[in-house]
Amino acid sequence: MDLKIAEYSDYERIATLHAQSWRRFYHGILGEDYLQNDVLDERMAIWQARLINPPFNQHVVLLEEGGLLCGFICVFGNHDFEKGTMIDSLHVDESYRHRGLGLTLLNETAKWCEQYFSESSIYLEVMRDNQQAIDFYDSLDGFKIDERLWNAPCGHKVPEQVYSWKTPSQLNENTIKLIKDCIVTE
């Protein structure tokens, strides 16, 4: 597996994986018409805009194998004055799940945050009905700090939970521990 910083030329691959992930895991959460007809075009526009002229605090890391995109993470350093650095997206291709790729991407993100935003806490937003993601963040000892409604692109108001880690080093330690546990048990 190879880690790579995303470039503009990667936007279509990222958007495609993002849309595939939403279709799989947000079925029954987001509107079906949106997921079947609009999500790919909407994600294409988002990722093209994000990668054409990225802000200084945006960091997008890809995990590839043989040139194929296996997963990605997008983070915005010190995005929110109170909550800190935001993990905006974390998606792993269905064929590569349960191999520790999400942990690897989070570990890389935590190291980047330690280098550039070490005083900032880290947070992410997860849909309340996305139980597999909630279980994953619980395993990383994420603290649920808030619940609210998200105005989803399909027009629905979706309940979401906000998880946080006090420091990048706390997230880094938790990912390293789980990575070691994966290696030992596999």
Buried (B, 14 or more C-beta within 10 A) or exposed (E): EEEEEBEEEBBBBBBBBBBBBBBEBBEEBBBEEBBEEBBBEBBBEBBBEBBEEBEEBBBBBBBBBEEEBBBBBBBBBBBEEEBBBBBBBBBBBEEBEEBBBBBBBBBBBBBBBBEBBEEBBBBBBBBBBBEEBBEBBEEBBBBEEEEEEBEBBBEEEBEBBBBBBEBBBBBBBBBEBBBEEBEEEE
